[in-house]
Amino acid sequence: MDSLTAFAAIGLTAVAWDGSLTPAGGRAFRHALDYREPYCSLNEQDMVELMDCLLTRRREIGNTALMLEAANALTSTQSLTAYAMASELMRSDGPYETDERRHLDHLALILSIAKPESDRIDSVFDVLHNRLALRSELQPA
Protein backbone atom coordinates (compact mmCIF):
# COMPACT_ATOMS: atom_id res chain seq x y z
CA MET A 1 0.00 0.00 0.00
CA ASP A 2 1.36 3.44 -0.88
CA SER A 3 1.15 6.36 1.53
CA LEU A 4 -1.59 8.15 -0.45
CA THR A 5 -3.85 5.12 -0.12
CA ALA A 6 -2.77 4.47 3.48
CA PHE A 7 -3.62 7.98 4.66
CA ALA A 8 -7.09 7.72 3.13
CA ALA A 9 -7.49 4.25 4.65
CA ILE A 10 -7.07 5.70 8.13
CA GLY A 11 -9.88 8.16 7.42
CA LEU A 12 -12.13 5.38 6.16
CA THR A 13 -11.53 3.27 9.25
CA ALA A 14 -12.48 6.28 11.40
CA VAL A 15 -15.84 6.87 9.72
CA ALA A 16 -16.57 3.14 9.54
CA TRP A 17 -15.27 2.30 13.03
CA ASP A 18 -18.53 0.59 13.99
CA GLY A 19 -18.76 -1.54 10.86
CA SER A 20 -21.01 0.75 8.86
CA LEU A 21 -20.41 3.69 6.57
CA THR A 22 -23.27 6.17 6.79
CA PRO A 23 -23.95 8.78 4.11
CA ALA A 24 -22.93 11.51 6.59
CA GLY A 25 -19.71 9.64 7.41
CA GLY A 26 -18.95 9.18 3.73
CA ARG A 27 -19.45 12.91 3.08
CA ALA A 28 -17.29 13.88 6.06
CA PHE A 29 -14.55 11.52 4.90
CA ARG A 30 -14.65 12.81 1.35
CA HIS A 31 -14.61 16.40 2.62
CA ALA A 32 -11.54 15.63 4.77
CA LEU A 33 -9.70 14.59 1.60
CA ASP A 34 -11.14 17.06 -0.92
CA TYR A 35 -9.30 20.07 0.55
CA ARG A 36 -6.04 18.27 1.27
CA GLU A 37 -3.11 17.84 -1.09
CA PRO A 38 -2.59 15.68 -3.06
CA TYR A 39 -6.21 14.43 -3.02
CA CYS A 40 -7.64 17.76 -4.18
CA SER A 41 -5.45 17.48 -7.29
CA LEU A 42 -6.79 14.06 -8.26
CA ASN A 43 -9.46 13.93 -10.92
CA GLU A 44 -12.88 12.56 -10.04
CA GLN A 45 -12.21 9.17 -11.62
CA ASP A 46 -9.02 8.70 -9.60
CA MET A 47 -10.87 9.58 -6.39
CA VAL A 48 -13.65 7.12 -7.20
CA GLU A 49 -11.07 4.40 -7.89
CA LEU A 50 -9.28 5.17 -4.60
CA MET A 51 -12.55 4.96 -2.65
CA ASP A 52 -13.57 1.74 -4.41
CA CYS A 53 -10.17 0.23 -3.69
CA LEU A 54 -10.37 1.15 0.00
CA LEU A 55 -13.94 -0.08 0.42
CA THR A 56 -13.07 -3.37 -1.27
CA ARG A 57 -9.95 -3.82 0.86
CA ARG A 58 -11.92 -3.05 4.04
CA ARG A 59 -14.54 -5.66 3.12
CA GLU A 60 -11.79 -8.22 2.42
CA ILE A 61 -9.70 -7.77 5.58
CA GLY A 62 -11.72 -5.65 8.03
CA ASN A 63 -11.11 -2.35 9.79
CA THR A 64 -8.31 -3.40 12.14
CA ALA A 65 -6.28 -5.16 9.47
CA LEU A 66 -6.74 -2.16 7.18
CA MET A 67 -5.43 0.15 9.93
CA LEU A 68 -2.40 -2.11 10.42
CA GLU A 69 -1.70 -2.25 6.70
CA ALA A 70 -2.01 1.52 6.41
CA ALA A 71 0.17 2.19 9.45
CA ASN A 72 3.03 0.29 7.83
CA ALA A 73 2.97 2.65 4.84
CA LEU A 74 3.00 5.96 6.76
CA THR A 75 5.87 7.96 8.19
CA SER A 76 5.58 9.18 11.78
CA THR A 77 4.55 12.66 10.58
CA GLN A 78 1.95 11.20 8.23
CA SER A 79 0.69 9.02 11.08
CA LEU A 80 0.17 12.05 13.32
CA THR A 81 -1.75 13.86 10.59
CA ALA A 82 -3.81 10.76 9.80
CA TYR A 83 -4.64 10.36 13.49
CA ALA A 84 -5.67 14.02 13.69
CA MET A 85 -7.95 13.58 10.68
CA ALA A 86 -9.52 10.48 12.25
CA SER A 87 -9.99 12.27 15.56
CA GLU A 88 -11.70 15.22 13.92
CA LEU A 89 -13.94 12.96 11.83
CA MET A 90 -15.03 11.11 14.95
CA ARG A 91 -15.47 14.25 17.08
CA SER A 92 -17.35 16.34 14.53
CA ASP A 93 -20.76 14.76 15.22
CA GLY A 94 -20.60 15.21 19.00
CA PRO A 95 -18.47 14.20 21.97
CA TYR A 96 -16.51 10.98 21.60
CA GLU A 97 -18.63 7.99 22.54
CA THR A 98 -16.99 5.29 24.66
CA ASP A 99 -16.56 2.97 21.66
CA GLU A 100 -15.24 5.83 19.50
CA ARG A 101 -12.71 6.65 22.22
CA ARG A 102 -11.67 2.98 22.30
CA HIS A 103 -11.24 3.00 18.50
CA LEU A 104 -9.08 6.13 18.63
CA ASP A 105 -6.94 4.67 21.43
CA HIS A 106 -6.47 1.52 19.35
CA LEU A 107 -5.63 3.61 16.28
CA ALA A 108 -3.06 5.62 18.24
CA LEU A 109 -1.44 2.37 19.39
CA ILE A 110 -1.34 1.01 15.84
CA LEU A 111 0.15 4.28 14.55
CA SER A 112 2.72 4.35 17.41
CA ILE A 113 1.42 7.63 18.77
CA ALA A 114 2.06 8.12 22.49
CA LYS A 115 -0.95 8.73 24.74
CA PRO A 116 0.06 12.30 25.69
CA GLU A 117 0.34 13.16 22.00
CA SER A 118 -3.01 11.61 21.04
CA ASP A 119 -4.66 13.32 24.04
CA ARG A 120 -3.21 16.66 22.90
CA ILE A 121 -4.59 16.15 19.38
CA ASP A 122 -8.00 15.09 20.69
CA SER A 123 -8.20 18.11 22.99
CA VAL A 124 -7.83 20.43 19.99
CA PHE A 125 -10.96 18.93 18.45
CA ASP A 126 -12.80 19.16 21.76
CA VAL A 127 -12.16 22.91 21.64
CA LEU A 128 -12.93 23.19 17.93
CA HIS A 129 -16.23 21.34 18.25
CA ASN A 130 -17.25 22.69 21.66
CA ARG A 131 -20.94 23.58 22.01
CA LEU A 132 -21.36 27.34 21.99
CA ALA A 133 -24.10 29.33 23.68
CA LEU A 134 -24.56 32.19 21.23
CA ARG A 135 -27.17 34.87 21.04
CA SER A 136 -27.94 37.40 18.41
CA GLU A 137 -28.98 40.98 18.66
CA LEU A 138 -30.21 40.94 15.09
CA GLN A 139 -33.86 41.78 14.79
CA PRO A 140 -36.09 39.93 12.35
CA ALA A 141 -36.78 42.02 9.25
Backbone as a chain_set.jsonl record, in Angstrom:
{"seq": "MDSLTAFAAIGLTAVAWDGSLTPAGGRAFRHALDYREPYCSLNEQDMVELMDCLLTRRREIGNTALMLEAANALTSTQSLTAYAMASELMRSDGPYETDERRHLDHLALILSIAKPESDRIDSVFDVLHNRLALRSELQPA", "coords": {"N": [[0.849, -1.171, 0.0], [0.586, 2.19, -0.863], [1.551, 5.459, 0.456], [-0.372, 7.445, -0.055], [-2.761, 6.033, -0.418], [-2.796, 4.747, 2.045], [-3.073, 6.836, 3.937], [-5.642, 7.777, 3.341], [-6.989, 5.437, 3.945], [-6.877, 5.335, 6.727], [-8.63, 7.41, 7.373], [-11.019, 6.311, 6.357], [-11.329, 4.083, 8.046], [-11.894, 5.417, 10.369], [-14.406, 6.664, 9.952], [-15.918, 4.458, 9.552], [-15.797, 2.969, 11.837], [-17.543, 1.495, 13.412], [-18.382, -0.534, 11.854], [-20.131, 0.218, 9.887], [-20.788, 2.409, 7.148], [-22.037, 5.408, 7.021], [-24.106, 7.702, 5.09], [-23.588, 10.365, 5.943], [-21.115, 10.013, 7.223], [-19.582, 9.173, 5.052], [-19.636, 11.503, 3.474], [-18.326, 13.305, 5.198], [-15.813, 12.113, 5.342], [-14.993, 12.22, 2.651], [-14.944, 15.0, 2.358], [-12.868, 15.598, 4.124], [-10.714, 14.784, 2.648], [-10.963, 16.151, 0.211], [-10.034, 18.808, 0.387], [-7.395, 18.633, 0.831], [-4.022, 18.328, -0.055], [-2.431, 15.571, -1.613], [-4.89, 14.937, -2.613], [-6.872, 16.737, -3.46], [-5.978, 17.415, -5.927], [-6.392, 15.254, -7.51], [-8.204, 13.767, -10.189], [-11.76, 13.277, -10.647], [-12.341, 10.605, -11.37], [-10.041, 9.225, -10.497], [-10.313, 9.622, -7.736], [-12.683, 8.227, -7.243], [-11.853, 5.641, -7.913], [-9.893, 5.271, -5.926], [-11.482, 5.33, -3.594], [-13.178, 3.123, -4.119], [-11.269, 1.089, -4.134], [-10.363, 1.188, -1.465], [-12.736, 0.623, -0.042], [-13.274, -1.954, -0.965], [-10.976, -3.301, -0.052], [-11.308, -2.993, 2.715], [-13.639, -4.492, 3.107], [-12.608, -6.992, 2.482], [-10.537, -7.498, 4.402], [-11.178, -6.262, 6.816], [-11.621, -3.655, 9.357], [-9.573, -3.332, 11.402], [-7.344, -4.755, 10.396], [-6.971, -3.286, 8.073], [-6.226, -0.819, 9.161], [-3.77, -1.579, 10.306], [-2.317, -2.344, 8.021], [-2.252, 0.106, 6.682], [-0.861, 1.694, 8.535], [1.72, 0.705, 8.339], [2.604, 1.864, 6.021], [2.931, 4.537, 6.407], [4.782, 7.462, 7.346], [6.101, 8.734, 10.488], [5.266, 11.392, 10.802], [3.203, 11.55, 8.901], [1.517, 9.695, 10.084], [0.752, 11.022, 12.459], [-0.731, 13.146, 11.353], [-2.704, 11.704, 10.027], [-3.934, 10.476, 12.22], [-4.926, 12.771, 13.49], [-6.785, 13.625, 11.563], [-8.579, 11.462, 11.687], [-9.435, 11.692, 14.341], [-10.727, 14.183, 14.285], [-12.776, 13.626, 12.432], [-14.241, 11.772, 13.915], [-14.996, 13.255, 16.107], [-16.546, 15.314, 15.168], [-19.317, 14.964, 15.04], [-20.304, 15.157, 17.573], [-19.55, 14.73, 21.127], [-16.907, 12.362, 21.856], [-17.945, 9.043, 21.809], [-17.945, 6.218, 24.043], [-17.122, 3.847, 22.693], [-16.07, 4.989, 20.376], [-13.936, 6.396, 21.46], [-12.424, 4.245, 22.34], [-11.788, 3.112, 19.856], [-10.195, 5.183, 18.775], [-8.069, 5.179, 20.63], [-7.029, 2.648, 20.111], [-6.295, 3.017, 17.439], [-4.3, 4.989, 17.777], [-2.381, 3.471, 19.118], [-1.762, 1.559, 17.126], [-0.678, 3.274, 15.232], [1.584, 4.059, 16.518], [1.55, 6.278, 18.246], [2.101, 8.18, 21.031], [0.296, 8.252, 24.142], [0.101, 10.835, 25.515], [0.465, 12.523, 23.31], [-1.646, 11.81, 21.546], [-3.782, 12.505, 23.185], [-3.393, 15.267, 23.318], [-3.882, 16.012, 20.653], [-6.569, 15.19, 20.41], [-7.738, 16.922, 22.267], [-7.632, 19.369, 20.983], [-9.655, 19.108, 19.071], [-11.806, 18.841, 20.738], [-12.001, 21.458, 21.678], [-12.391, 22.811, 19.235], [-14.843, 21.773, 18.38], [-16.55, 22.406, 20.418], [-19.604, 22.975, 22.14], [-21.382, 25.922, 21.666], [-22.83, 28.688, 23.325], [-24.608, 30.919, 21.933], [-25.917, 34.148, 21.19], [-28.018, 36.392, 19.44], [-28.251, 39.744, 18.452], [-29.543, 40.611, 16.352], [-32.396, 41.778, 14.736], [-35.485, 40.429, 13.583], [-36.398, 40.954, 10.185]], "CA": [[0.0, 0.0, 0.0], [1.356, 3.439, -0.88], [1.151, 6.361, 1.532], [-1.591, 8.148, -0.45], [-3.851, 5.115, -0.115], [-2.768, 4.47, 3.485], [-3.623, 7.977, 4.655], [-7.088, 7.725, 3.129], [-7.493, 4.249, 4.648], [-7.074, 5.705, 8.134], [-9.884, 8.162, 7.416], [-12.131, 5.383, 6.157], [-11.53, 3.275, 9.25], [-12.484, 6.284, 11.396], [-15.842, 6.872, 9.723], [-16.573, 3.144, 9.539], [-15.274, 2.301, 13.028], [-18.532, 0.594, 13.989], [-18.76, -1.535, 10.864], [-21.01, 0.754, 8.859], [-20.405, 3.691, 6.566], [-23.267, 6.171, 6.79], [-23.946, 8.783, 4.108], [-22.926, 11.508, 6.592], [-19.714, 9.639, 7.413], [-18.947, 9.185, 3.732], [-19.446, 12.91, 3.083], [-17.285, 13.883, 6.058], [-14.546, 11.519, 4.903], [-14.648, 12.805, 1.349], [-14.612, 16.401, 2.618], [-11.544, 15.63, 4.766], [-9.704, 14.59, 1.601], [-11.142, 17.062, -0.924], [-9.303, 20.065, 0.551], [-6.042, 18.272, 1.274], [-3.108, 17.841, -1.09], [-2.586, 15.684, -3.06], [-6.207, 14.43, -3.018], [-7.639, 17.757, -4.183], [-5.45, 17.485, -7.293], [-6.794, 14.065, -8.257], [-9.461, 13.933, -10.915], [-12.883, 12.564, -10.037], [-12.208, 9.168, -11.623], [-9.015, 8.699, -9.604], [-10.87, 9.584, -6.385], [-13.645, 7.121, -7.2], [-11.067, 4.403, -7.888], [-9.284, 5.17, -4.602], [-12.551, 4.96, -2.655], [-13.571, 1.74, -4.411], [-10.169, 0.229, -3.689], [-10.373, 1.147, -0.002], [-13.938, -0.081, 0.416], [-13.073, -3.373, -1.275], [-9.949, -3.825, 0.863], [-11.919, -3.05, 4.043], [-14.542, -5.661, 3.119], [-11.791, -8.215, 2.425], [-9.697, -7.771, 5.576], [-11.723, -5.651, 8.032], [-11.114, -2.353, 9.79], [-8.307, -3.396, 12.143], [-6.276, -5.157, 9.475], [-6.738, -2.159, 7.18], [-5.432, 0.15, 9.933], [-2.402, -2.11, 10.421], [-1.695, -2.251, 6.698], [-2.011, 1.525, 6.41], [0.174, 2.194, 9.45], [3.034, 0.294, 7.831], [2.969, 2.655, 4.842], [2.995, 5.956, 6.763], [5.865, 7.955, 8.194], [5.578, 9.18, 11.781], [4.55, 12.659, 10.582], [1.952, 11.204, 8.226], [0.688, 9.019, 11.079], [0.165, 12.052, 13.318], [-1.754, 13.861, 10.589], [-3.81, 10.759, 9.804], [-4.64, 10.359, 13.492], [-5.672, 14.02, 13.692], [-7.948, 13.579, 10.676], [-9.515, 10.482, 12.248], [-9.989, 12.267, 15.558], [-11.7, 15.218, 13.917], [-13.939, 12.965, 11.835], [-15.027, 11.107, 14.951], [-15.473, 14.247, 17.082], [-17.355, 16.344, 14.529], [-20.762, 14.758, 15.221], [-20.604, 15.214, 19.002], [-18.466, 14.205, 21.967], [-16.515, 10.98, 21.602], [-18.634, 7.985, 22.543], [-16.989, 5.285, 24.655], [-16.559, 2.973, 21.663], [-15.238, 5.826, 19.497], [-12.712, 6.646, 22.222], [-11.67, 2.981, 22.301], [-11.242, 3.002, 18.497], [-9.082, 6.133, 18.634], [-6.943, 4.671, 21.431], [-6.474, 1.52, 19.349], [-5.632, 3.61, 16.276], [-3.057, 5.624, 18.239], [-1.443, 2.374, 19.39], [-1.344, 1.007, 15.837], [0.15, 4.281, 14.551], [2.716, 4.346, 17.412], [1.416, 7.634, 18.772], [2.056, 8.117, 22.493], [-0.955, 8.728, 24.741], [0.056, 12.298, 25.691], [0.336, 13.164, 21.996], [-3.012, 11.611, 21.039], [-4.66, 13.325, 24.035], [-3.213, 16.662, 22.895], [-4.594, 16.152, 19.378], [-8.002, 15.087, 20.687], [-8.2, 18.11, 22.992], [-7.829, 20.428, 19.991], [-10.965, 18.929, 18.449], [-12.801, 19.16, 21.763], [-12.156, 22.914, 21.643], [-12.933, 23.19, 17.933], [-16.232, 21.34, 18.247], [-17.255, 22.689, 21.658], [-20.935, 23.581, 22.008], [-21.362, 27.339, 21.985], [-24.098, 29.327, 23.677], [-24.555, 32.187, 21.234], [-27.169, 34.866, 21.036], [-27.944, 37.398, 18.406], [-28.983, 40.982, 18.663], [-30.205, 40.941, 15.086], [-33.856, 41.779, 14.794], [-36.093, 39.929, 12.345], [-36.779, 42.025, 9.249]], "C": [[0.897, 1.239, 0.0], [0.8, 4.393, 0.178], [-0.122, 7.136, 1.206], [-2.814, 7.303, -0.103], [-3.941, 4.878, 1.39], [-3.387, 5.606, 4.288], [-5.151, 7.978, 4.543], [-7.701, 6.535, 3.868], [-7.745, 4.555, 6.118], [-8.37, 6.499, 8.291], [-11.093, 7.261, 7.269], [-12.384, 4.566, 7.414], [-12.138, 4.105, 10.378], [-13.991, 6.445, 11.19], [-16.609, 5.556, 9.69], [-16.15, 2.317, 10.747], [-16.243, 1.263, 13.589], [-19.054, -0.438, 12.992], [-19.685, -1.029, 9.779], [-20.482, 2.104, 8.378], [-21.694, 4.419, 6.213], [-23.037, 7.217, 5.697], [-23.239, 10.003, 4.709], [-21.445, 11.231, 6.808], [-18.951, 9.661, 6.107], [-18.669, 10.601, 3.252], [-18.328, 13.557, 3.889], [-15.898, 13.385, 5.639], [-14.087, 12.143, 3.594], [-14.236, 14.265, 1.511], [-13.212, 16.523, 3.225], [-10.422, 15.47, 3.744], [-9.769, 15.664, 0.517], [-10.344, 18.359, -0.822], [-7.867, 19.835, 0.991], [-5.234, 17.802, 0.07], [-2.634, 16.453, -0.707], [-3.975, 15.275, -3.556], [-6.993, 15.449, -3.835], [-7.155, 17.924, -5.616], [-5.831, 16.276, -8.139], [-8.08, 14.357, -9.02], [-10.526, 13.03, -10.28], [-12.758, 11.048, -10.204], [-11.161, 8.541, -10.702], [-9.519, 8.612, -8.16], [-11.865, 8.43, -6.236], [-12.897, 5.787, -7.124], [-10.404, 4.196, -6.53], [-10.318, 4.706, -3.58], [-12.992, 3.511, -2.864], [-12.524, 0.756, -3.908], [-10.191, 0.076, -2.166], [-11.579, 0.378, 0.54], [-13.817, -1.582, 0.181], [-12.08, -3.989, -0.295], [-10.511, -3.968, 2.278], [-12.863, -4.247, 4.155], [-13.744, -6.962, 3.172], [-11.114, -8.524, 3.758], [-10.215, -7.171, 6.882], [-11.002, -4.371, 8.426], [-9.73, -2.434, 10.439], [-7.151, -3.774, 11.233], [-5.958, -4.036, 8.49], [-5.932, -1.072, 7.888], [-3.981, -0.302, 10.032], [-1.649, -1.985, 9.098], [-1.336, -0.798, 6.382], [-0.878, 2.066, 7.278], [1.573, 1.853, 8.953], [3.511, 1.125, 6.651], [3.149, 4.14, 5.151], [4.24, 6.278, 7.575], [5.263, 8.409, 9.523], [4.81, 10.498, 11.646], [3.213, 12.404, 9.9], [0.986, 10.517, 9.192], [0.015, 10.015, 12.01], [-0.967, 12.788, 12.608], [-2.955, 12.965, 10.332], [-4.615, 10.573, 11.087], [-5.497, 11.602, 13.751], [-6.914, 14.055, 12.813], [-9.003, 12.632, 11.243], [-10.193, 11.042, 13.498], [-11.027, 13.329, 15.231], [-12.95, 14.603, 13.306], [-14.841, 12.367, 12.909], [-15.613, 12.098, 15.954], [-16.511, 15.192, 16.492], [-18.863, 16.168, 14.722], [-21.181, 14.738, 16.688], [-19.444, 14.658, 19.8], [-18.155, 12.747, 21.637], [-17.361, 10.038, 22.452], [-17.573, 7.035, 23.084], [-16.329, 4.396, 23.603], [-15.707, 3.75, 20.661], [-13.898, 6.094, 20.167], [-11.817, 5.41, 22.183], [-11.019, 2.793, 20.924], [-10.055, 3.946, 18.319], [-7.86, 5.7, 19.438], [-6.241, 3.525, 20.712], [-5.71, 2.044, 18.128], [-4.312, 4.254, 16.669], [-1.984, 4.57, 18.511], [-0.888, 1.808, 18.084], [-0.404, 1.97, 15.11], [1.38, 4.682, 15.367], [2.728, 5.801, 17.881], [1.226, 7.518, 20.283], [0.77, 8.756, 23.016], [-0.962, 10.242, 24.969], [-0.127, 13.049, 24.363], [-1.073, 13.0, 21.44], [-4.002, 12.42, 21.875], [-4.588, 14.79, 23.635], [-3.98, 16.929, 21.605], [-6.101, 16.138, 19.621], [-8.536, 16.336, 21.379], [-8.408, 19.296, 22.051], [-9.22, 20.317, 19.386], [-12.09, 19.095, 19.46], [-13.059, 20.665, 21.781], [-12.836, 23.34, 20.347], [-14.419, 22.88, 17.809], [-17.043, 21.552, 19.527], [-18.6, 23.355, 21.378], [-20.847, 25.032, 22.475], [-22.762, 27.821, 22.352], [-24.03, 30.741, 23.089], [-25.917, 32.849, 21.249], [-26.952, 35.954, 20.016], [-28.765, 38.606, 18.786], [-29.657, 41.428, 17.38], [-31.704, 40.839, 15.256], [-34.4, 41.207, 13.503], [-36.537, 41.1, 11.47], [-38.264, 42.147, 9.088]], "O": [[1.852, 1.322, 0.772], [-0.279, 4.167, 0.727], [-0.886, 7.455, 2.117], [-3.79, 7.813, 0.446], [-5.038, 4.815, 1.946], [-4.147, 5.358, 5.223], [-5.855, 8.16, 5.536], [-8.823, 6.63, 4.365], [-8.726, 4.081, 6.691], [-9.122, 6.28, 9.241], [-12.085, 7.428, 7.978], [-13.535, 4.375, 7.807], [-12.821, 3.563, 11.247], [-14.761, 6.369, 12.147], [-17.836, 5.556, 9.791], [-16.146, 1.088, 10.682], [-15.818, 0.266, 14.173], [-20.041, -1.126, 13.252], [-19.997, -1.763, 8.842], [-19.819, 2.832, 9.117], [-22.359, 4.088, 5.231], [-21.894, 7.574, 5.413], [-22.386, 10.606, 4.058], [-20.61, 12.112, 6.602], [-17.807, 10.114, 6.055], [-17.607, 10.879, 2.694], [-17.486, 14.268, 3.339], [-14.938, 14.154, 5.591], [-12.931, 12.543, 3.454], [-13.284, 14.716, 0.874], [-12.461, 17.438, 2.886], [-9.313, 15.962, 3.95], [-8.738, 16.046, -0.036], [-10.009, 18.952, -1.847], [-7.205, 20.755, 1.472], [-5.7, 16.983, -0.722], [-2.452, 16.198, 0.483], [-4.227, 15.262, -4.761], [-7.692, 15.089, -4.782], [-7.855, 18.517, -6.436], [-5.616, 16.273, -9.351], [-8.937, 15.104, -8.548], [-10.219, 12.142, -9.484], [-13.042, 10.296, -9.272], [-11.372, 7.445, -10.183], [-9.204, 7.662, -7.443], [-11.877, 7.743, -5.216], [-13.275, 4.906, -6.352], [-10.354, 3.072, -6.032], [-10.057, 3.795, -2.795], [-13.16, 2.762, -1.901], [-12.855, -0.278, -3.328], [-10.055, -1.031, -1.645], [-11.451, -0.42, 1.469], [-14.211, -2.383, 1.028], [-12.317, -5.075, 0.232], [-10.225, -4.95, 2.963], [-12.882, -4.933, 5.177], [-14.153, -7.92, 3.827], [-11.112, -9.673, 4.202], [-9.735, -7.538, 7.955], [-9.933, -4.047, 7.909], [-8.823, -1.689, 10.069], [-6.085, -3.162, 11.301], [-4.801, -3.855, 8.112], [-5.049, -0.466, 7.282], [-3.065, 0.502, 9.861], [-0.49, -1.57, 9.066], [-0.25, -0.513, 5.877], [-0.03, 2.817, 6.795], [2.506, 2.637, 9.132], [4.694, 1.097, 6.313], [3.481, 4.92, 4.259], [4.695, 5.472, 8.386], [4.041, 8.461, 9.662], [3.798, 10.689, 12.321], [2.199, 12.986, 10.285], [-0.223, 10.735, 9.124], [-1.168, 9.87, 12.319], [-2.027, 13.023, 13.187], [-4.098, 13.417, 10.41], [-5.844, 10.518, 11.045], [-6.646, 11.496, 14.178], [-7.981, 14.469, 13.265], [-10.187, 12.966, 11.275], [-11.399, 10.876, 13.679], [-12.094, 13.362, 15.843], [-14.064, 15.014, 13.628], [-16.066, 12.451, 12.816], [-16.627, 11.805, 16.586], [-17.277, 15.808, 17.233], [-19.613, 17.134, 14.581], [-22.302, 14.341, 17.005], [-18.467, 14.17, 19.231], [-19.026, 11.997, 21.196], [-17.477, 10.215, 23.664], [-16.43, 7.051, 22.627], [-15.111, 4.213, 23.62], [-14.72, 3.219, 20.15], [-12.851, 6.028, 19.524], [-10.602, 5.517, 22.015], [-9.865, 2.376, 20.823], [-9.024, 3.553, 17.772], [-6.731, 5.843, 18.968], [-5.013, 3.442, 20.706], [-4.615, 1.572, 17.824], [-3.31, 4.087, 15.974], [-0.816, 4.762, 18.17], [0.319, 1.603, 17.956], [0.547, 1.543, 14.455], [2.14, 5.556, 14.947], [3.768, 6.458, 17.909], [0.309, 6.846, 20.755], [0.229, 9.681, 22.41], [-1.957, 10.888, 24.641], [-0.794, 14.083, 24.312], [-1.64, 13.958, 20.915], [-4.964, 12.964, 21.331], [-5.607, 15.48, 23.616], [-4.649, 17.954, 21.478], [-6.825, 16.982, 19.093], [-9.659, 16.763, 21.111], [-9.27, 20.138, 22.3], [-9.897, 21.329, 19.207], [-13.209, 19.449, 19.088], [-14.207, 21.098, 21.888], [-13.763, 24.149, 20.371], [-15.167, 23.644, 17.199], [-18.101, 20.946, 19.7], [-18.714, 24.196, 20.486], [-20.305, 25.324, 23.541], [-23.752, 27.403, 21.751], [-23.454, 31.645, 23.695], [-26.946, 32.176, 21.314], [-25.824, 36.379, 19.768], [-29.843, 38.49, 19.369], [-30.268, 42.496, 17.327], [-32.205, 39.895, 15.867], [-33.848, 41.463, 12.433], [-37.001, 42.12, 11.979], [-38.735, 43.0, 8.336]]}, "num_chains": 1, "name": "protein.A"}
